[in-house]
Amino acid sequence: MSRPSLRSLALGFFLSAVIVFSYTTFIYKAPVVDSSVKTEKKAETAEQTEEEKTYKKKYEELLAETEVNEKKDSSKENASKDSSQTEANKDSSVPVKKEEPKEEKPTKKEYTLVIEPGEPSSSAIQTLAEQGIIKNADEFTQFLSDNNYETLVRDGSYALNSEMTYEEIAKSITHQ
């Protein structure tokens, strides 16, 4: 670019800046905002906050009540078991063995996995591990790699449960 054209460009920028400054300073008038509108919005926000506090308080009370009820139910069950065992011991001369605690079967956990477009499969696998659907994220990642599933994971929503095998989960999240 030649020197005269560069000077002309600079002069053009300077004149544009002067015109914009003059317009905003002398001609343009900013709209006046009514202060009553601002106070109404603040009042609405305060009301929402109070309403949210009320819901939060109700939720905490309900949660506490539920916990108390669960404790009462479990103590009643334990008391009835103990009383039935002592009655059985009184009635029979044969010593009664205490019931050993039975191993509970792991409960079936269900989870709807949502894989967003562009989300890495590692974050989805980590989520499955956190939700208890798979036992170990590293093992499942290795399974996907060994069986050539790792590049086939697709975005979408998948209903999964903890009783599914790695193969079933892999086929589900790869649409196969």
Biotite code that builds the C-alpha atoms (Angstrom):
import biotite.structure as struc

atoms = struc.array([
    struc.Atom([0.000, 0.000, 0.000], chain_id="A", res_id=1, res_name="MET", atom_name="CA", element="C"),
    struc.Atom([1.403, 3.430, -0.863], chain_id="A", res_id=2, res_name="SER", atom_name="CA", element="C"),
    struc.Atom([1.940, 6.155, 1.674], chain_id="A", res_id=3, res_name="ARG", atom_name="CA", element="C"),
    struc.Atom([-0.781, 8.520, 0.381], chain_id="A", res_id=4, res_name="PRO", atom_name="CA", element="C"),
    struc.Atom([-3.445, 5.788, 0.427], chain_id="A", res_id=5, res_name="SER", atom_name="CA", element="C"),
    struc.Atom([-2.430, 4.768, 3.953], chain_id="A", res_id=6, res_name="LEU", atom_name="CA", element="C"),
    struc.Atom([-2.764, 8.404, 5.078], chain_id="A", res_id=7, res_name="ARG", atom_name="CA", element="C"),
    struc.Atom([-6.195, 8.622, 3.446], chain_id="A", res_id=8, res_name="SER", atom_name="CA", element="C"),
    struc.Atom([-7.317, 5.453, 5.255], chain_id="A", res_id=9, res_name="LEU", atom_name="CA", element="C"),
    struc.Atom([-6.119, 6.814, 8.609], chain_id="A", res_id=10, res_name="ALA", atom_name="CA", element="C"),
    struc.Atom([-7.876, 10.126, 7.966], chain_id="A", res_id=11, res_name="LEU", atom_name="CA", element="C"),
    struc.Atom([-11.092, 8.226, 7.138], chain_id="A", res_id=12, res_name="GLY", atom_name="CA", element="C"),
    struc.Atom([-10.926, 6.321, 10.427], chain_id="A", res_id=13, res_name="PHE", atom_name="CA", element="C"),
    struc.Atom([-10.301, 9.525, 12.343], chain_id="A", res_id=14, res_name="PHE", atom_name="CA", element="C"),
    struc.Atom([-13.240, 11.324, 10.737], chain_id="A", res_id=15, res_name="LEU", atom_name="CA", element="C"),
    struc.Atom([-15.523, 8.333, 11.406], chain_id="A", res_id=16, res_name="SER", atom_name="CA", element="C"),
    struc.Atom([-14.552, 8.334, 15.064], chain_id="A", res_id=17, res_name="ALA", atom_name="CA", element="C"),
    struc.Atom([-15.225, 12.071, 15.355], chain_id="A", res_id=18, res_name="VAL", atom_name="CA", element="C"),
    struc.Atom([-18.653, 11.708, 13.721], chain_id="A", res_id=19, res_name="ILE", atom_name="CA", element="C"),
    struc.Atom([-19.675, 8.796, 15.992], chain_id="A", res_id=20, res_name="VAL", atom_name="CA", element="C"),
    struc.Atom([-18.463, 10.648, 19.091], chain_id="A", res_id=21, res_name="PHE", atom_name="CA", element="C"),
    struc.Atom([-20.362, 13.792, 18.086], chain_id="A", res_id=22, res_name="SER", atom_name="CA", element="C"),
    struc.Atom([-23.556, 11.845, 17.414], chain_id="A", res_id=23, res_name="TYR", atom_name="CA", element="C"),
    struc.Atom([-23.494, 10.026, 20.772], chain_id="A", res_id=24, res_name="THR", atom_name="CA", element="C"),
    struc.Atom([-22.624, 13.173, 22.686], chain_id="A", res_id=25, res_name="THR", atom_name="CA", element="C"),
    struc.Atom([-24.909, 15.793, 21.120], chain_id="A", res_id=26, res_name="PHE", atom_name="CA", element="C"),
    struc.Atom([-27.701, 14.065, 19.178], chain_id="A", res_id=27, res_name="ILE", atom_name="CA", element="C"),
    struc.Atom([-28.413, 10.618, 20.636], chain_id="A", res_id=28, res_name="TYR", atom_name="CA", element="C"),
    struc.Atom([-30.505, 10.608, 23.805], chain_id="A", res_id=29, res_name="LYS", atom_name="CA", element="C"),
    struc.Atom([-30.618, 7.394, 25.816], chain_id="A", res_id=30, res_name="ALA", atom_name="CA", element="C"),
    struc.Atom([-34.098, 6.232, 26.757], chain_id="A", res_id=31, res_name="PRO", atom_name="CA", element="C"),
    struc.Atom([-35.063, 6.963, 30.346], chain_id="A", res_id=32, res_name="VAL", atom_name="CA", element="C"),
    struc.Atom([-35.867, 3.865, 32.314], chain_id="A", res_id=33, res_name="VAL", atom_name="CA", element="C"),
    struc.Atom([-38.735, 4.206, 34.744], chain_id="A", res_id=34, res_name="ASP", atom_name="CA", element="C"),
    struc.Atom([-37.483, 3.425, 38.253], chain_id="A", res_id=35, res_name="SER", atom_name="CA", element="C"),
    struc.Atom([-40.826, 1.824, 39.198], chain_id="A", res_id=36, res_name="SER", atom_name="CA", element="C"),
    struc.Atom([-40.170, -0.932, 36.652], chain_id="A", res_id=37, res_name="VAL", atom_name="CA", element="C"),
    struc.Atom([-36.838, -1.683, 38.313], chain_id="A", res_id=38, res_name="LYS", atom_name="CA", element="C"),
    struc.Atom([-38.414, -1.892, 41.765], chain_id="A", res_id=39, res_name="THR", atom_name="CA", element="C"),
    struc.Atom([-41.160, -4.202, 40.465], chain_id="A", res_id=40, res_name="GLU", atom_name="CA", element="C"),
    struc.Atom([-38.561, -6.551, 39.024], chain_id="A", res_id=41, res_name="LYS", atom_name="CA", element="C"),
    struc.Atom([-36.623, -6.520, 42.288], chain_id="A", res_id=42, res_name="LYS", atom_name="CA", element="C"),
    struc.Atom([-39.811, -7.285, 44.230], chain_id="A", res_id=43, res_name="ALA", atom_name="CA", element="C"),
    struc.Atom([-40.608, -10.218, 41.902], chain_id="A", res_id=44, res_name="GLU", atom_name="CA", element="C"),
    struc.Atom([-37.106, -11.585, 42.415], chain_id="A", res_id=45, res_name="THR", atom_name="CA", element="C"),
    struc.Atom([-37.466, -11.271, 46.179], chain_id="A", res_id=46, res_name="ALA", atom_name="CA", element="C"),
    struc.Atom([-40.827, -13.085, 46.056], chain_id="A", res_id=47, res_name="GLU", atom_name="CA", element="C"),
    struc.Atom([-39.343, -15.914, 44.063], chain_id="A", res_id=48, res_name="GLN", atom_name="CA", element="C"),
    struc.Atom([-36.541, -16.225, 46.541], chain_id="A", res_id=49, res_name="THR", atom_name="CA", element="C"),
    struc.Atom([-38.991, -16.398, 49.451], chain_id="A", res_id=50, res_name="GLU", atom_name="CA", element="C"),
    struc.Atom([-41.068, -18.972, 47.550], chain_id="A", res_id=51, res_name="GLU", atom_name="CA", element="C"),
    struc.Atom([-37.971, -21.038, 46.854], chain_id="A", res_id=52, res_name="GLU", atom_name="CA", element="C"),
    struc.Atom([-37.035, -20.887, 50.536], chain_id="A", res_id=53, res_name="LYS", atom_name="CA", element="C"),
    struc.Atom([-40.503, -22.136, 51.461], chain_id="A", res_id=54, res_name="THR", atom_name="CA", element="C"),
    struc.Atom([-40.225, -25.093, 49.092], chain_id="A", res_id=55, res_name="TYR", atom_name="CA", element="C"),
    struc.Atom([-36.757, -25.899, 50.356], chain_id="A", res_id=56, res_name="LYS", atom_name="CA", element="C"),
    struc.Atom([-37.960, -25.848, 53.963], chain_id="A", res_id=57, res_name="LYS", atom_name="CA", element="C"),
    struc.Atom([-40.924, -28.111, 53.105], chain_id="A", res_id=58, res_name="LYS", atom_name="CA", element="C"),
    struc.Atom([-38.604, -30.513, 51.280], chain_id="A", res_id=59, res_name="TYR", atom_name="CA", element="C"),
    struc.Atom([-36.229, -30.726, 54.248], chain_id="A", res_id=60, res_name="GLU", atom_name="CA", element="C"),
    struc.Atom([-39.115, -31.341, 56.653], chain_id="A", res_id=61, res_name="GLU", atom_name="CA", element="C"),
    struc.Atom([-40.497, -34.088, 54.424], chain_id="A", res_id=62, res_name="LEU", atom_name="CA", element="C"),
    struc.Atom([-37.069, -35.675, 54.119], chain_id="A", res_id=63, res_name="LEU", atom_name="CA", element="C"),
    struc.Atom([-36.579, -35.643, 57.897], chain_id="A", res_id=64, res_name="ALA", atom_name="CA", element="C"),
    struc.Atom([-40.053, -37.118, 58.424], chain_id="A", res_id=65, res_name="GLU", atom_name="CA", element="C"),
    struc.Atom([-39.308, -39.903, 55.926], chain_id="A", res_id=66, res_name="THR", atom_name="CA", element="C"),
    struc.Atom([-36.054, -40.762, 57.691], chain_id="A", res_id=67, res_name="GLU", atom_name="CA", element="C"),
    struc.Atom([-37.803, -40.910, 61.069], chain_id="A", res_id=68, res_name="VAL", atom_name="CA", element="C"),
    struc.Atom([-40.502, -43.209, 59.648], chain_id="A", res_id=69, res_name="ASN", atom_name="CA", element="C"),
    struc.Atom([-37.895, -45.515, 58.122], chain_id="A", res_id=70, res_name="GLU", atom_name="CA", element="C"),
    struc.Atom([-36.073, -45.783, 61.450], chain_id="A", res_id=71, res_name="LYS", atom_name="CA", element="C"),
    struc.Atom([-39.338, -46.576, 63.247], chain_id="A", res_id=72, res_name="LYS", atom_name="CA", element="C"),
    struc.Atom([-40.225, -49.263, 60.695], chain_id="A", res_id=73, res_name="ASP", atom_name="CA", element="C"),
    struc.Atom([-36.821, -50.921, 60.916], chain_id="A", res_id=74, res_name="SER", atom_name="CA", element="C"),
    struc.Atom([-36.863, -50.873, 64.734], chain_id="A", res_id=75, res_name="SER", atom_name="CA", element="C"),
    struc.Atom([-40.362, -52.419, 64.765], chain_id="A", res_id=76, res_name="LYS", atom_name="CA", element="C"),
    struc.Atom([-39.224, -55.205, 62.436], chain_id="A", res_id=77, res_name="GLU", atom_name="CA", element="C"),
    struc.Atom([-36.152, -55.909, 64.562], chain_id="A", res_id=78, res_name="ASN", atom_name="CA", element="C"),
    struc.Atom([-38.260, -55.965, 67.729], chain_id="A", res_id=79, res_name="ALA", atom_name="CA", element="C"),
    struc.Atom([-40.780, -58.396, 66.230], chain_id="A", res_id=80, res_name="SER", atom_name="CA", element="C"),
    struc.Atom([-37.986, -60.706, 65.041], chain_id="A", res_id=81, res_name="LYS", atom_name="CA", element="C"),
    struc.Atom([-36.350, -60.670, 68.463], chain_id="A", res_id=82, res_name="ASP", atom_name="CA", element="C"),
    struc.Atom([-39.631, -61.391, 70.270], chain_id="A", res_id=83, res_name="SER", atom_name="CA", element="C"),
    struc.Atom([-40.487, -64.276, 67.940], chain_id="A", res_id=84, res_name="SER", atom_name="CA", element="C"),
    struc.Atom([-37.049, -65.805, 68.476], chain_id="A", res_id=85, res_name="GLN", atom_name="CA", element="C"),
    struc.Atom([-37.299, -65.579, 72.261], chain_id="A", res_id=86, res_name="THR", atom_name="CA", element="C"),
    struc.Atom([-40.761, -67.169, 72.191], chain_id="A", res_id=87, res_name="GLU", atom_name="CA", element="C"),
    struc.Atom([-39.421, -70.000, 70.067], chain_id="A", res_id=88, res_name="ALA", atom_name="CA", element="C"),
    struc.Atom([-36.559, -70.509, 72.527], chain_id="A", res_id=89, res_name="ASN", atom_name="CA", element="C"),
    struc.Atom([-38.987, -70.698, 75.476], chain_id="A", res_id=90, res_name="LYS", atom_name="CA", element="C"),
    struc.Atom([-41.315, -73.187, 73.766], chain_id="A", res_id=91, res_name="ASP", atom_name="CA", element="C"),
    struc.Atom([-38.732, -75.672, 72.566], chain_id="A", res_id=92, res_name="SER", atom_name="CA", element="C"),
    struc.Atom([-36.049, -77.494, 74.440], chain_id="A", res_id=93, res_name="SER", atom_name="CA", element="C"),
    struc.Atom([-33.928, -77.752, 71.305], chain_id="A", res_id=94, res_name="VAL", atom_name="CA", element="C"),
    struc.Atom([-31.483, -74.893, 70.984], chain_id="A", res_id=95, res_name="PRO", atom_name="CA", element="C"),
    struc.Atom([-32.404, -72.627, 68.168], chain_id="A", res_id=96, res_name="VAL", atom_name="CA", element="C"),
    struc.Atom([-29.688, -71.411, 65.865], chain_id="A", res_id=97, res_name="LYS", atom_name="CA", element="C"),
    struc.Atom([-29.597, -67.739, 65.247], chain_id="A", res_id=98, res_name="LYS", atom_name="CA", element="C"),
    struc.Atom([-30.331, -66.884, 61.705], chain_id="A", res_id=99, res_name="GLU", atom_name="CA", element="C"),
    struc.Atom([-27.213, -65.803, 59.943], chain_id="A", res_id=100, res_name="GLU", atom_name="CA", element="C"),
    struc.Atom([-27.655, -62.649, 57.964], chain_id="A", res_id=101, res_name="PRO", atom_name="CA", element="C"),
    struc.Atom([-28.510, -63.567, 54.447], chain_id="A", res_id=102, res_name="LYS", atom_name="CA", element="C"),
    struc.Atom([-26.483, -62.020, 51.704], chain_id="A", res_id=103, res_name="GLU", atom_name="CA", element="C"),
    struc.Atom([-28.795, -59.716, 49.897], chain_id="A", res_id=104, res_name="GLU", atom_name="CA", element="C"),
    struc.Atom([-28.789, -59.854, 46.181], chain_id="A", res_id=105, res_name="LYS", atom_name="CA", element="C"),
    struc.Atom([-27.608, -56.608, 44.697], chain_id="A", res_id=106, res_name="PRO", atom_name="CA", element="C"),
    struc.Atom([-30.616, -54.588, 43.715], chain_id="A", res_id=107, res_name="THR", atom_name="CA", element="C"),
    struc.Atom([-31.232, -53.971, 40.080], chain_id="A", res_id=108, res_name="LYS", atom_name="CA", element="C"),
    struc.Atom([-30.263, -50.409, 39.286], chain_id="A", res_id=109, res_name="LYS", atom_name="CA", element="C"),
    struc.Atom([-31.744, -48.732, 36.262], chain_id="A", res_id=110, res_name="GLU", atom_name="CA", element="C"),
    struc.Atom([-30.349, -45.629, 34.620], chain_id="A", res_id=111, res_name="TYR", atom_name="CA", element="C"),
    struc.Atom([-31.039, -43.689, 31.455], chain_id="A", res_id=112, res_name="THR", atom_name="CA", element="C"),
    struc.Atom([-27.716, -42.728, 29.933], chain_id="A", res_id=113, res_name="LEU", atom_name="CA", element="C"),
    struc.Atom([-27.765, -39.653, 27.720], chain_id="A", res_id=114, res_name="VAL", atom_name="CA", element="C"),
    struc.Atom([-24.773, -39.200, 25.427], chain_id="A", res_id=115, res_name="ILE", atom_name="CA", element="C"),
    struc.Atom([-24.673, -35.717, 23.937], chain_id="A", res_id=116, res_name="GLU", atom_name="CA", element="C"),
    struc.Atom([-23.263, -35.105, 20.436], chain_id="A", res_id=117, res_name="PRO", atom_name="CA", element="C"),
    struc.Atom([-19.498, -34.640, 20.672], chain_id="A", res_id=118, res_name="GLY", atom_name="CA", element="C"),
    struc.Atom([-19.313, -36.050, 24.208], chain_id="A", res_id=119, res_name="GLU", atom_name="CA", element="C"),
    struc.Atom([-16.386, -38.452, 24.670], chain_id="A", res_id=120, res_name="PRO", atom_name="CA", element="C"),
    struc.Atom([-17.259, -42.041, 25.445], chain_id="A", res_id=121, res_name="SER", atom_name="CA", element="C"),
    struc.Atom([-15.001, -41.929, 28.506], chain_id="A", res_id=122, res_name="SER", atom_name="CA", element="C"),
    struc.Atom([-17.357, -39.492, 30.277], chain_id="A", res_id=123, res_name="SER", atom_name="CA", element="C"),
    struc.Atom([-20.338, -41.736, 29.501], chain_id="A", res_id=124, res_name="ALA", atom_name="CA", element="C"),
    struc.Atom([-18.460, -44.763, 30.849], chain_id="A", res_id=125, res_name="ILE", atom_name="CA", element="C"),
    struc.Atom([-17.515, -42.835, 33.989], chain_id="A", res_id=126, res_name="GLN", atom_name="CA", element="C"),
    struc.Atom([-21.174, -41.917, 34.488], chain_id="A", res_id=127, res_name="THR", atom_name="CA", element="C"),
    struc.Atom([-22.168, -45.587, 34.189], chain_id="A", res_id=128, res_name="LEU", atom_name="CA", element="C"),
    struc.Atom([-19.618, -46.504, 36.848], chain_id="A", res_id=129, res_name="ALA", atom_name="CA", element="C"),
    struc.Atom([-20.816, -43.729, 39.165], chain_id="A", res_id=130, res_name="GLU", atom_name="CA", element="C"),
    struc.Atom([-24.436, -44.860, 38.790], chain_id="A", res_id=131, res_name="GLN", atom_name="CA", element="C"),
    struc.Atom([-23.531, -48.480, 39.585], chain_id="A", res_id=132, res_name="GLY", atom_name="CA", element="C"),
    struc.Atom([-24.465, -49.870, 36.174], chain_id="A", res_id=133, res_name="ILE", atom_name="CA", element="C"),
    struc.Atom([-20.927, -51.170, 35.578], chain_id="A", res_id=134, res_name="ILE", atom_name="CA", element="C"),
    struc.Atom([-18.472, -52.161, 38.288], chain_id="A", res_id=135, res_name="LYS", atom_name="CA", element="C"),
    struc.Atom([-15.288, -50.707, 36.844], chain_id="A", res_id=136, res_name="ASN", atom_name="CA", element="C"),
    struc.Atom([-14.925, -48.020, 34.189], chain_id="A", res_id=137, res_name="ALA", atom_name="CA", element="C"),
    struc.Atom([-11.443, -49.175, 33.176], chain_id="A", res_id=138, res_name="ASP", atom_name="CA", element="C"),
    struc.Atom([-12.595, -52.764, 32.622], chain_id="A", res_id=139, res_name="GLU", atom_name="CA", element="C"),
    struc.Atom([-15.500, -51.612, 30.475], chain_id="A", res_id=140, res_name="PHE", atom_name="CA", element="C"),
    struc.Atom([-13.227, -49.305, 28.471], chain_id="A", res_id=141, res_name="THR", atom_name="CA", element="C"),
    struc.Atom([-10.863, -52.224, 27.892], chain_id="A", res_id=142, res_name="GLN", atom_name="CA", element="C"),
    struc.Atom([-13.820, -54.414, 26.866], chain_id="A", res_id=143, res_name="PHE", atom_name="CA", element="C"),
    struc.Atom([-14.936, -51.817, 24.299], chain_id="A", res_id=144, res_name="LEU", atom_name="CA", element="C"),
    struc.Atom([-11.397, -51.545, 22.959], chain_id="A", res_id=145, res_name="SER", atom_name="CA", element="C"),
    struc.Atom([-10.859, -55.309, 22.749], chain_id="A", res_id=146, res_name="ASP", atom_name="CA", element="C"),
    struc.Atom([-14.138, -55.830, 20.895], chain_id="A", res_id=147, res_name="ASN", atom_name="CA", element="C"),
    struc.Atom([-13.798, -52.832, 18.539], chain_id="A", res_id=148, res_name="ASN", atom_name="CA", element="C"),
    struc.Atom([-16.799, -51.006, 20.033], chain_id="A", res_id=149, res_name="TYR", atom_name="CA", element="C"),
    struc.Atom([-14.963, -47.877, 21.188], chain_id="A", res_id=150, res_name="GLU", atom_name="CA", element="C"),
    struc.Atom([-15.293, -46.008, 17.877], chain_id="A", res_id=151, res_name="THR", atom_name="CA", element="C"),
    struc.Atom([-18.913, -47.049, 17.386], chain_id="A", res_id=152, res_name="LEU", atom_name="CA", element="C"),
    struc.Atom([-20.433, -45.342, 20.471], chain_id="A", res_id=153, res_name="VAL", atom_name="CA", element="C"),
    struc.Atom([-23.274, -43.067, 19.305], chain_id="A", res_id=154, res_name="ARG", atom_name="CA", element="C"),
    struc.Atom([-25.049, -40.143, 20.918], chain_id="A", res_id=155, res_name="ASP", atom_name="CA", element="C"),
    struc.Atom([-28.557, -40.656, 22.199], chain_id="A", res_id=156, res_name="GLY", atom_name="CA", element="C"),
    struc.Atom([-30.543, -41.823, 25.197], chain_id="A", res_id=157, res_name="SER", atom_name="CA", element="C"),
    struc.Atom([-30.185, -45.412, 26.439], chain_id="A", res_id=158, res_name="TYR", atom_name="CA", element="C"),
    struc.Atom([-32.126, -47.268, 29.152], chain_id="A", res_id=159, res_name="ALA", atom_name="CA", element="C"),
    struc.Atom([-29.584, -49.472, 30.940], chain_id="A", res_id=160, res_name="LEU", atom_name="CA", element="C"),
    struc.Atom([-29.588, -51.527, 34.120], chain_id="A", res_id=161, res_name="ASN", atom_name="CA", element="C"),
    struc.Atom([-27.010, -53.153, 36.376], chain_id="A", res_id=162, res_name="SER", atom_name="CA", element="C"),
    struc.Atom([-28.008, -56.691, 35.364], chain_id="A", res_id=163, res_name="GLU", atom_name="CA", element="C"),
    struc.Atom([-26.911, -56.151, 31.751], chain_id="A", res_id=164, res_name="MET", atom_name="CA", element="C"),
    struc.Atom([-23.641, -57.686, 30.591], chain_id="A", res_id=165, res_name="THR", atom_name="CA", element="C"),
    struc.Atom([-20.857, -55.590, 29.095], chain_id="A", res_id=166, res_name="TYR", atom_name="CA", element="C"),
    struc.Atom([-21.798, -57.025, 25.712], chain_id="A", res_id=167, res_name="GLU", atom_name="CA", element="C"),
    struc.Atom([-25.446, -55.961, 26.064], chain_id="A", res_id=168, res_name="GLU", atom_name="CA", element="C"),
    struc.Atom([-24.490, -52.461, 27.182], chain_id="A", res_id=169, res_name="ILE", atom_name="CA", element="C"),
    struc.Atom([-21.975, -52.128, 24.341], chain_id="A", res_id=170, res_name="ALA", atom_name="CA", element="C"),
    struc.Atom([-24.500, -53.252, 21.749], chain_id="A", res_id=171, res_name="LYS", atom_name="CA", element="C"),
    struc.Atom([-27.050, -50.838, 23.156], chain_id="A", res_id=172, res_name="SER", atom_name="CA", element="C"),
    struc.Atom([-24.835, -47.746, 23.056], chain_id="A", res_id=173, res_name="ILE", atom_name="CA", element="C"),
    struc.Atom([-23.450, -48.598, 19.618], chain_id="A", res_id=174, res_name="THR", atom_name="CA", element="C"),
    struc.Atom([-26.868, -49.287, 18.013], chain_id="A", res_id=175, res_name="HIS", atom_name="CA", element="C"),
    struc.Atom([-25.964, -52.856, 17.121], chain_id="A", res_id=176, res_name="GLN", atom_name="CA", element="C"),
])
